[in-house]
Amino acid sequence: MGELFGSLAKAYHDGGVGMHFILVCMVFTLAVLIDRVIVLYFKANVDKEAFLRGLKPHIYAGDLDKAIAFCASQRKVPLVSVIKAGLINVPKGEEDVQAAMDEATLRESPRIERRTGYLAMLGNVATLLGLLGTIIGLIHAFGAVANANPADKATILANSISEAMNCTAFGLLVGIVALVMYS
């Protein structure tokens, strides 16, 4: 495990200044991912089976008031809010139930999807920063080779191309993770 971190640190150092900007993208990506995991799996999560087990007896008995009271007694999570909105509008008819549930879904969706758009943006920016690092590394490579001693040209060129490829790899890695998590 120590070898892995050592080689990653060396690749990061060898990647040049572009790596710092990609690291910033990675930190923001991780922050958004952690926030969304907390919201989706802890704050907005409900045991659906237990919720439905508690709700079904009231619905099957036709006791709408108890079904609504049961929803009101649950944690305020998106699923419960949408079902409660539908139950409140049952006396008005099927179309009103659907409209109320759609409205509640539109109200709850931003809570669930908050900040996820940043993942796509950060994925694209990290990828582009990796490519920019590649271009900068290649510019350094050819600039250094132009003025170098013929015996040193191969070494200078190899080091500069290595810098460029490290930056590309890191940018693509951060970009791929961010875009997959966005999806």
Backbone bond lengths (Angstrom), bond angles and torsions (degrees), N, CA, C in turn:
res aa  C-N    CA-C-N  psi(-1)  N-CA   C-N-CA  omega(-1)  CA-C   N-CA-C  phi
1 M - - - 1.441 - - 1.530 109.96 -
2 G 1.325 116.93 -37.03 1.457 121.45 178.87 1.516 111.50 -64.99
3 E 1.343 115.68 -35.61 1.467 119.51 177.76 1.520 110.94 -64.74
4 L 1.321 116.15 -40.17 1.461 120.53 -179.57 1.524 110.64 -61.31
5 F 1.339 116.86 -48.28 1.464 120.28 179.99 1.528 110.98 -67.00
6 G 1.320 116.94 -34.39 1.461 120.43 177.12 1.514 111.79 -65.06
7 S 1.320 116.83 -42.98 1.468 119.59 179.21 1.526 111.11 -70.61
8 L 1.347 117.30 -34.70 1.462 119.81 175.77 1.528 111.00 -65.93
9 A 1.322 117.04 -41.00 1.468 120.68 178.71 1.517 110.47 -64.59
10 K 1.331 116.70 -40.12 1.471 120.13 178.20 1.526 110.51 -65.25
11 A 1.322 117.36 -43.68 1.466 120.76 178.53 1.522 110.52 -63.45
12 Y 1.331 116.60 -39.19 1.465 120.23 178.18 1.524 110.09 -62.98
13 H 1.320 116.01 -46.48 1.469 120.38 -179.63 1.530 110.58 -64.70
14 D 1.319 116.83 -40.91 1.462 121.11 -178.91 1.527 112.57 -71.97
15 G 1.326 117.57 -15.53 1.460 120.87 -177.52 1.508 114.84 -76.28
16 G 1.298 117.37 -11.81 1.463 119.87 176.43 1.517 112.93 86.55
17 V 1.316 114.89 -169.96 1.463 122.34 -173.52 1.527 112.34 -67.23
18 G 1.317 118.55 -26.93 1.470 121.57 179.60 1.514 112.72 -61.50
19 M 1.318 116.18 -25.35 1.465 120.66 -179.08 1.529 111.32 -63.97
20 H 1.322 117.81 -32.45 1.462 121.06 -178.74 1.536 110.89 -64.57
21 F 1.325 116.01 -41.03 1.464 119.94 179.60 1.526 111.18 -67.97
22 I 1.320 115.70 -38.12 1.469 119.62 177.78 1.526 109.80 -67.87
23 L 1.321 117.32 -35.76 1.461 121.21 177.07 1.525 110.57 -62.19
24 V 1.323 117.34 -39.06 1.464 120.89 176.85 1.531 109.54 -61.17
25 C 1.340 116.67 -43.77 1.474 120.25 176.37 1.526 110.86 -60.04
26 M 1.324 116.32 -40.41 1.461 120.22 -179.71 1.531 110.82 -64.73
27 V 1.317 117.60 -41.24 1.468 121.17 -179.88 1.525 110.08 -63.12
28 F 1.341 116.86 -45.33 1.467 119.71 178.82 1.529 110.95 -65.69
29 T 1.330 117.11 -37.97 1.464 120.59 177.56 1.523 110.44 -61.47
30 L 1.320 116.76 -45.70 1.467 120.19 178.90 1.524 111.37 -64.10
31 A 1.324 117.25 -37.43 1.467 120.25 178.82 1.531 110.40 -63.38
32 V 1.324 117.17 -44.92 1.467 120.43 179.07 1.528 110.18 -65.39
33 L 1.333 117.16 -41.93 1.469 120.45 179.28 1.529 111.43 -61.46
34 I 1.304 116.92 -45.46 1.474 120.00 179.90 1.525 110.43 -63.02
35 D 1.332 116.58 -42.84 1.464 120.69 178.26 1.523 111.07 -59.80
36 R 1.317 117.81 -46.05 1.469 121.15 -178.07 1.523 111.72 -68.65
37 V 1.324 117.98 -36.99 1.469 120.20 177.07 1.522 110.08 -63.42
38 I 1.328 117.12 -43.37 1.466 120.71 179.29 1.525 110.35 -61.41
39 V 1.331 116.70 -45.36 1.465 119.64 -178.59 1.525 110.90 -67.65
40 L 1.323 117.68 -50.07 1.465 120.64 -173.30 1.519 113.84 -71.06
41 Y 1.321 116.95 -36.98 1.462 118.65 -174.33 1.523 114.39 -101.56
42 F 1.319 117.29 -10.23 1.455 118.44 -179.08 1.531 112.53 -125.74
43 K 1.335 117.85 -56.63 1.465 119.75 -174.81 1.524 113.17 -75.14
44 A 1.328 118.68 -40.54 1.474 121.28 -175.42 1.522 111.90 -102.59
45 N 1.308 117.29 10.78 1.457 120.67 -177.01 1.535 110.20 -94.93
46 V 1.306 115.12 144.37 1.462 121.04 177.44 1.525 107.19 -140.81
47 D 1.310 116.18 148.85 1.464 120.57 174.77 1.530 107.32 -74.07
48 K 1.315 115.41 98.81 1.467 120.83 -173.97 1.524 112.32 -61.33
49 E 1.310 116.22 -40.78 1.468 120.09 -178.66 1.528 110.61 -63.28
50 A 1.325 116.19 -45.83 1.468 119.77 179.94 1.530 110.43 -66.09
51 F 1.311 116.68 -39.28 1.463 120.53 178.51 1.524 110.32 -61.83
52 L 1.325 116.74 -47.48 1.471 120.01 -179.45 1.529 111.76 -67.22
53 R 1.344 117.30 -35.98 1.471 120.44 176.53 1.522 111.22 -61.13
54 G 1.326 116.46 -37.01 1.460 120.03 179.07 1.522 112.66 -77.37
55 L 1.335 117.11 -28.29 1.461 121.56 -176.25 1.530 112.75 -85.01
56 K 1.317 117.45 -36.74 1.468 121.57 -173.92 1.530 114.21 -57.58
57 P 1.334 119.98 -44.03 1.472 118.12 -179.13 1.531 113.09 -58.03
58 H 1.326 117.04 -37.40 1.464 120.61 179.65 1.528 110.79 -69.36
59 I 1.316 116.17 -39.35 1.469 120.29 -179.43 1.524 110.00 -70.10
60 Y 1.340 116.57 -45.74 1.472 119.79 -179.94 1.527 111.46 -63.21
61 A 1.321 116.94 -31.40 1.473 120.77 178.76 1.531 110.98 -80.16
62 G 1.328 117.23 -8.93 1.459 121.03 -179.96 1.515 113.17 77.07
63 D 1.321 117.44 15.89 1.463 121.93 -178.71 1.529 109.31 -93.96
64 L 1.306 115.37 86.77 1.461 122.71 -175.91 1.526 112.08 -64.65
65 D 1.328 116.86 -37.98 1.469 120.23 -178.98 1.528 111.22 -64.06
66 K 1.333 116.74 -41.16 1.466 119.45 178.70 1.529 110.88 -69.42
67 A 1.337 117.13 -34.90 1.466 120.45 177.61 1.527 110.15 -64.43
68 I 1.324 116.61 -42.57 1.467 120.88 178.53 1.528 110.15 -67.26
69 A 1.330 116.67 -41.53 1.477 120.80 177.95 1.526 110.50 -63.16
70 F 1.353 116.35 -38.66 1.458 119.72 177.43 1.528 109.93 -62.00
71 C 1.332 117.93 -43.94 1.470 121.51 178.17 1.526 110.77 -62.60
72 A 1.318 116.06 -40.41 1.463 120.32 -179.38 1.527 111.72 -66.33
73 S 1.327 116.87 -26.87 1.467 120.35 -178.53 1.531 112.62 -82.88
74 Q 1.328 117.15 -8.80 1.466 121.66 -178.83 1.533 110.31 -86.15
75 R 1.333 114.61 166.24 1.478 119.21 174.02 1.519 109.92 -59.01
76 K 1.317 116.61 145.35 1.471 120.76 -179.35 1.526 108.97 -81.08
77 V 1.327 115.24 88.03 1.461 122.69 177.29 1.526 107.84 -119.75
78 P 1.323 117.80 161.06 1.465 120.02 -175.03 1.527 115.04 -54.57
79 L 1.308 119.26 -44.44 1.468 121.34 -178.93 1.523 111.21 -59.05
80 V 1.297 116.93 -47.12 1.465 121.55 -178.64 1.532 110.09 -65.20
81 S 1.305 117.45 -40.88 1.473 120.67 179.64 1.521 111.88 -62.92
82 V 1.319 117.27 -40.68 1.472 120.95 -179.74 1.525 110.42 -68.17
83 I 1.323 117.60 -43.97 1.469 121.01 -179.99 1.529 110.31 -65.30
84 K 1.326 115.97 -42.12 1.470 119.90 179.78 1.535 110.37 -62.21
85 A 1.329 116.75 -41.86 1.470 120.08 178.65 1.525 110.72 -60.77
86 G 1.322 117.21 -39.36 1.465 120.39 177.33 1.515 111.96 -67.29
87 L 1.322 117.27 -43.32 1.461 120.88 -178.58 1.530 112.12 -64.17
88 I 1.313 116.58 -38.45 1.466 120.37 179.67 1.525 110.96 -61.03
89 N 1.323 117.02 -31.56 1.467 121.17 -175.48 1.521 113.98 -97.96
90 V 1.327 118.72 8.08 1.472 121.12 179.49 1.528 112.24 -56.95
91 P 1.346 119.80 -43.18 1.478 118.12 -179.16 1.533 113.76 -62.63
92 K 1.306 117.78 -22.48 1.461 121.22 -177.40 1.526 113.32 -80.87
93 G 1.327 117.72 -17.79 1.457 119.77 179.14 1.525 112.23 119.96
94 E 1.334 113.02 167.00 1.463 120.75 -173.98 1.529 112.86 -62.37
95 E 1.322 117.34 -40.39 1.462 119.97 -178.91 1.524 111.62 -65.56
96 D 1.318 116.80 -39.23 1.461 120.10 178.71 1.526 111.42 -69.20
97 V 1.332 116.56 -34.53 1.466 120.09 176.57 1.525 109.16 -62.31
98 Q 1.337 115.63 -48.23 1.469 120.04 -179.81 1.529 110.94 -62.03
99 A 1.326 116.76 -43.41 1.467 120.88 179.65 1.534 110.93 -62.78
100 A 1.331 116.98 -42.04 1.470 120.50 179.80 1.523 110.98 -65.95
101 M 1.332 116.70 -39.85 1.464 119.90 179.17 1.528 110.63 -68.78
102 D 1.324 116.45 -38.63 1.466 119.78 176.50 1.524 110.86 -63.15
103 E 1.325 115.71 -43.15 1.465 120.08 179.03 1.530 111.11 -63.25
104 A 1.322 116.38 -42.74 1.467 120.18 178.69 1.528 110.65 -65.15
105 T 1.327 116.64 -37.44 1.463 120.37 177.61 1.525 110.32 -64.30
106 L 1.321 116.62 -42.60 1.468 120.00 177.50 1.527 111.46 -64.07
107 R 1.321 116.67 -32.27 1.458 121.32 179.38 1.535 110.72 -74.12
108 E 1.334 117.17 -35.64 1.467 121.25 -175.80 1.533 113.32 -87.31
109 S 1.316 117.63 -26.35 1.470 121.06 -176.96 1.524 113.48 -56.81
110 P 1.317 119.43 -45.12 1.474 117.81 179.37 1.523 113.07 -59.98
111 R 1.324 116.94 -31.13 1.470 120.50 177.37 1.516 110.92 -64.10
112 I 1.321 115.59 -37.60 1.461 120.47 -178.47 1.523 111.08 -79.11
113 E 1.323 116.69 -39.24 1.463 121.47 -173.11 1.526 114.25 -93.18
114 R 1.311 117.24 2.84 1.464 121.49 -176.53 1.530 110.75 -53.79
115 R 1.289 116.53 132.32 1.466 126.09 174.99 1.524 114.89 68.82
116 T 1.327 118.86 0.68 1.465 117.93 179.85 1.520 111.73 -69.11
117 G 1.320 118.10 -27.82 1.461 120.76 177.58 1.523 112.31 -61.49
118 Y 1.328 115.92 -27.38 1.464 119.35 177.54 1.522 111.66 -64.32
119 L 1.329 117.21 -28.98 1.459 119.21 179.80 1.531 110.90 -63.54
120 A 1.324 117.02 -42.58 1.465 120.18 178.50 1.527 109.93 -64.78
121 M 1.319 116.34 -44.07 1.463 119.86 179.65 1.522 111.18 -63.16
122 L 1.331 117.26 -45.54 1.464 120.86 -179.72 1.531 111.31 -65.41
123 G 1.329 116.67 -36.78 1.469 119.65 176.85 1.517 111.50 -62.72
124 N 1.314 116.51 -43.86 1.462 120.20 178.64 1.527 111.52 -67.67
125 V 1.318 117.61 -42.01 1.462 120.85 -179.82 1.525 110.56 -64.98
126 A 1.333 117.90 -42.80 1.469 120.52 179.33 1.524 110.74 -61.63
127 T 1.325 116.37 -42.17 1.461 119.83 178.57 1.525 110.61 -63.31
128 L 1.323 116.64 -45.01 1.460 120.05 -179.95 1.530 111.97 -66.87
129 L 1.323 116.95 -36.31 1.470 119.26 175.78 1.530 111.08 -65.30
130 G 1.332 116.48 -37.17 1.467 119.64 175.29 1.520 111.43 -61.97
131 L 1.326 116.27 -41.74 1.467 119.88 177.94 1.527 111.21 -68.17
132 L 1.330 116.32 -38.52 1.459 119.31 176.14 1.525 110.29 -61.90
133 G 1.322 116.69 -42.20 1.465 120.43 176.22 1.517 111.81 -60.98
134 T 1.314 116.77 -35.43 1.460 120.66 176.93 1.520 110.34 -64.05
135 I 1.318 116.02 -47.26 1.468 120.40 -179.50 1.529 110.44 -62.48
136 I 1.322 116.38 -45.01 1.472 119.61 179.37 1.522 110.33 -62.36
137 G 1.333 117.09 -42.59 1.459 120.60 177.76 1.517 112.58 -61.88
138 L 1.321 116.73 -40.00 1.464 119.86 178.99 1.527 111.21 -70.58
139 I 1.335 116.48 -36.07 1.472 119.04 175.58 1.524 109.67 -62.35
140 H 1.341 117.10 -43.81 1.467 120.41 176.76 1.523 110.66 -61.85
141 A 1.311 116.28 -40.58 1.461 120.75 -178.12 1.521 110.82 -60.48
142 F 1.315 115.84 -51.52 1.455 118.34 -176.40 1.523 111.84 -73.23
143 G 1.332 117.10 -31.38 1.467 119.84 175.15 1.515 111.67 -66.27
144 A 1.317 116.96 -40.74 1.461 121.18 -179.68 1.520 111.42 -71.06
145 V 1.308 116.87 -37.30 1.467 121.03 -178.51 1.531 110.54 -69.50
146 A 1.333 116.95 -32.53 1.461 120.60 -177.76 1.526 111.91 -62.20
147 N 1.311 117.43 -33.04 1.469 121.03 -176.18 1.520 112.69 -108.69
148 A 1.316 118.24 10.31 1.467 120.62 -173.23 1.527 111.76 -93.55
149 N 1.283 112.55 160.32 1.461 121.66 173.25 1.529 107.81 -64.87
150 P 1.299 119.85 136.40 1.474 121.39 -178.14 1.534 113.81 -54.36
151 A 1.307 117.97 -30.31 1.463 120.57 -179.70 1.531 111.30 -72.41
152 D 1.337 117.32 -27.02 1.464 121.59 -176.83 1.526 113.50 -95.72
153 K 1.320 118.06 -6.95 1.462 121.45 -173.85 1.530 112.40 -58.75
154 A 1.304 118.23 -43.28 1.469 121.08 -177.42 1.527 111.14 -64.10
155 T 1.319 116.39 -42.17 1.468 120.20 -179.55 1.525 110.98 -66.62
156 I 1.317 116.30 -45.70 1.469 120.64 179.70 1.518 110.33 -62.29
157 L 1.322 116.74 -44.71 1.459 121.42 179.86 1.529 110.80 -62.54
158 A 1.316 117.92 -43.98 1.468 121.83 -179.63 1.531 110.80 -63.93
159 N 1.322 117.87 -43.08 1.464 120.77 179.57 1.527 111.46 -64.88
160 S 1.308 116.94 -41.87 1.461 120.13 -179.18 1.525 111.73 -68.84
161 I 1.308 116.80 -39.50 1.468 119.70 177.91 1.528 110.06 -68.22
162 S 1.327 117.01 -35.42 1.463 120.62 176.15 1.527 109.97 -61.91
163 E 1.330 117.03 -42.63 1.469 121.18 176.33 1.521 110.02 -58.36
164 A 1.314 116.71 -46.13 1.460 121.30 -178.57 1.529 111.18 -62.78
165 M 1.300 117.54 -43.31 1.468 120.87 -177.37 1.527 112.09 -71.86
166 N 1.330 117.55 -33.91 1.468 119.99 175.63 1.521 110.43 -62.93
167 C 1.310 116.35 -42.25 1.465 120.75 179.47 1.531 109.98 -64.93
168 T 1.321 116.50 -42.90 1.467 120.17 178.25 1.522 111.05 -61.24
169 A 1.314 116.46 -46.52 1.467 120.52 -177.77 1.526 111.06 -61.83
170 F 1.327 117.44 -44.30 1.457 120.95 -178.81 1.527 110.54 -66.01
171 G 1.323 116.33 -42.81 1.465 120.15 178.33 1.514 111.79 -62.50
172 L 1.330 116.76 -43.00 1.466 120.02 178.74 1.528 111.12 -66.88
173 L 1.303 116.96 -39.74 1.473 120.21 179.75 1.529 110.90 -61.23
174 V 1.322 116.78 -49.00 1.469 120.44 179.21 1.522 109.97 -64.56
175 G 1.329 117.32 -42.56 1.461 121.58 -179.56 1.513 112.84 -63.01
176 I 1.319 116.79 -42.92 1.467 120.82 -179.65 1.525 110.60 -64.61
177 V 1.323 116.50 -45.89 1.471 119.58 179.32 1.528 110.78 -60.54
178 A 1.330 116.62 -44.99 1.463 120.04 -178.29 1.541 110.60 -63.80
179 L 1.323 117.31 -43.44 1.473 119.82 -178.07 1.523 111.88 -70.44
180 V 1.318 117.69 -36.17 1.470 119.48 177.40 1.525 109.53 -66.77
181 M 1.312 117.69 -42.02 1.458 120.47 178.80 1.529 111.66 -67.56
182 Y 1.316 116.89 -31.89 1.467 120.40 175.92 1.521 109.92 -64.41
183 S 1.307 115.93 -40.98 1.477 119.86 -179.51 1.502 110.99 -67.60
